Amino acid sequence: MVINITENAKLQIEEMMKEEDAETVRLRFGVKGGGCSGLSYSIGFDYDVNEELDHTEDSNGIPLTIKKFDIDVIKGTTIDFKQNMMGGGFTIDNPNAIVSCGCGSSFKAKEREGTPESC
């Protein structure tokens, strides 16, 4: 398994998936260039899978799609959902991140640096 989705994150994602139209919706997780540290996380819903470019798996019952190219910088990542007095949000714990931005959505990995930009 590439990504671990905690029970709290699973419950939140399932609620969000109810608002989507199709039964074939999948969570897409990956990285893109940019952010304070060079790479930023990308998370959202998708309906399409490219068998040649994408890796698919189920994590804690959530159908997940990841670009094969991104696996080396996100393998072992845990996605959680934390609730506090100010609301809630997803948190990402990536063991491959050697530097992370204070905002929590940008990082630098040993395998791929990306191009930093201002937050």
HUURRA-V994948 format. One record per pair of residues at least 12 apart in sequence whose ideal C-beta (glycine too) atoms are under 10 Angstrom apart, sorted by the first residue. I is the first residue (numbers start at 1). J is the second residue. If there is no record, write none. Layout:
I_J + I_J
This chain:
1_57 + 1_58 + 1_59 + 1_60 + 1_64 + 1_75 + 1_76 + 2_29 + 2_55 + 2_56 + 2_57 + 2_59 + 2_64 + 2_66 + 2_68 + 2_70 + 2_71 + 2_74 + 2_75 + 2_76 + 2_77 + 3_27 + 3_29 + 3_30 + 3_55 + 3_57 + 3_59 + 3_60 + 3_62 + 3_64 + 3_66 + 3_71 + 3_74 + 3_75 + 3_76 + 3_77 + 3_78 + 3_79 + 3_92 + 3_94 + 4_59 + 4_60 + 4_76 + 4_77 + 4_78 + 4_79 + 4_80 + 4_93 + 5_27 + 5_29 + 5_58 + 5_59 + 5_60 + 5_61 + 5_62 + 5_64 + 5_77 + 5_78 + 5_79 + 5_80 + 5_81 + 5_90 + 6_59 + 6_60 + 6_78 + 6_79 + 6_80 + 6_81 + 6_82 + 6_90 + 6_91 + 6_93 + 7_60 + 7_61 + 7_80 + 7_81 + 8_79 + 8_80 + 8_81 + 8_82 + 8_83 + 8_88 + 8_90 + 8_91 + 9_27 + 9_59 + 9_60 + 9_62 + 9_78 + 9_79 + 9_80 + 9_81 + 9_82 + 9_90 + 9_91 + 9_92 + 10_27 + 10_59 + 10_60 + 10_61 + 10_62 + 10_79 + 10_80 + 10_81 + 11_60 + 11_81 + 12_79 + 12_80 + 12_81 + 12_82 + 12_83 + 12_88 + 12_89 + 12_90 + 13_27 + 13_43 + 13_45 + 13_59 + 13_60 + 13_61 + 13_62 + 13_63 + 13_64 + 13_79 + 13_81 + 13_90 + 14_61 + 14_62 + 16_44 + 16_45 + 17_45 + 17_62 + 17_63 + 19_45 + 20_45 + 20_47 + 21_47 + 22_45 + 22_47 + 23_47 + 24_46 + 24_47 + 24_48 + 24_49 + 24_63 + 25_45 + 25_46 + 25_47 + 25_63 + 26_44 + 26_45 + 26_46 + 26_47 + 26_48 + 26_49 + 26_54 + 26_56 + 26_58 + 26_62 + 26_63 + 26_64 + 26_65 + 27_43 + 27_44 + 27_45 + 27_46 + 27_59 + 27_62 + 27_63 + 27_64 + 27_65 + 27_66 + 27_79 + 28_42 + 28_43 + 28_44 + 28_45 + 28_46 + 28_47 + 28_48 + 28_49 + 28_54 + 28_63 + 28_64 + 28_65 + 28_66 + 28_67 + 29_41 + 29_42 + 29_43 + 29_44 + 29_46 + 29_59 + 29_62 + 29_64 + 29_65 + 29_66 + 29_67 + 29_70 + 29_74 + 29_77 + 29_79 + 29_92 + 30_42 + 30_43 + 30_44 + 30_54 + 30_55 + 30_65 + 30_66 + 30_67 + 30_68 + 30_69 + 30_70 + 30_71 + 30_73 + 30_74 + 31_66 + 31_67 + 31_69 + 31_70 + 31_73 + 31_74 + 31_77 + 31_94 + 31_96 + 31_106 + 31_107 + 31_109 + 31_112 + 31_114 + 32_67 + 32_70 + 32_114 + 33_112 + 33_113 + 33_114 + 33_115 + 33_116 + 33_117 + 34_106 + 34_114 + 34_115 + 34_116 + 34_117 + 34_118 + 34_119 + 35_100 + 35_101 + 35_103 + 35_105 + 35_106 + 35_107 + 35_108 + 35_114 + 35_115 + 35_116 + 35_117 + 35_118 + 35_119 + 36_99 + 36_100 + 36_101 + 36_102 + 36_103 + 36_105 + 36_106 + 36_107 + 36_108 + 36_116 + 36_117 + 36_118 + 36_119 + 37_97 + 37_98 + 37_99 + 37_100 + 37_101 + 37_102 + 37_103 + 37_105 + 37_106 + 37_107 + 37_108 + 37_109 + 37_113 + 37_114 + 37_116 + 37_117 + 37_119 + 38_99 + 38_101 + 38_106 + 38_107 + 38_108 + 38_109 + 38_112 + 38_113 + 38_114 + 38_115 + 38_116 + 38_117 + 39_70 + 39_73 + 39_74 + 39_94 + 39_97 + 39_99 + 39_101 + 39_105 + 39_106 + 39_107 + 39_108 + 39_109 + 39_112 + 39_113 + 39_114 + 39_115 + 39_116 + 40_101 + 40_103 + 40_105 + 40_106 + 40_107 + 40_114 + 40_117 + 40_119 + 41_70 + 41_74 + 41_77 + 41_79 + 41_90 + 41_92 + 41_94 + 41_97 + 41_104 + 41_105 + 41_106 + 41_107 + 42_67 + 42_70 + 42_105 + 43_79 + 43_90 + 43_92 + 43_105 + 45_65 + 46_63 + 46_64 + 46_65 + 47_65 + 48_65 + 49_63 + 49_65 + 50_65 + 50_67 + 50_68 + 52_68 + 53_65 + 53_66 + 53_67 + 53_68 + 53_69 + 54_66 + 54_67 + 54_68 + 54_69 + 54_70 + 55_67 + 55_68 + 55_69 + 55_70 + 55_71 + 59_78 + 59_79 + 60_79 + 62_79 + 64_79 + 69_112 + 70_109 + 70_112 + 71_96 + 71_111 + 72_96 + 72_109 + 72_110 + 72_111 + 72_112 + 73_94 + 73_96 + 73_97 + 73_107 + 73_108 + 73_109 + 73_110 + 73_111 + 73_112 + 73_113 + 73_114 + 74_92 + 74_94 + 74_95 + 74_96 + 74_97 + 74_107 + 74_109 + 75_94 + 75_95 + 75_96 + 75_111 + 76_93 + 76_94 + 76_95 + 76_96 + 77_92 + 77_93 + 77_94 + 77_95 + 77_96 + 77_97 + 78_91 + 78_92 + 78_93 + 78_94 + 78_95 + 79_91 + 79_92 + 79_93 + 79_94 + 80_92 + 80_93 + 89_104 + 89_105 + 90_104 + 90_105 + 91_104 + 91_105 + 92_104 + 92_105 + 92_107 + 94_107 + 94_109 + 95_109 + 96_108 + 96_109 + 96_110 + 96_111 + 96_112 + 97_109 + 97_110 + 98_110 + 98_111 + 98_113 + 99_113 + 99_116 + 101_116 + 101_119 + 102_119 + 103_119 + 105_119 + 106_119
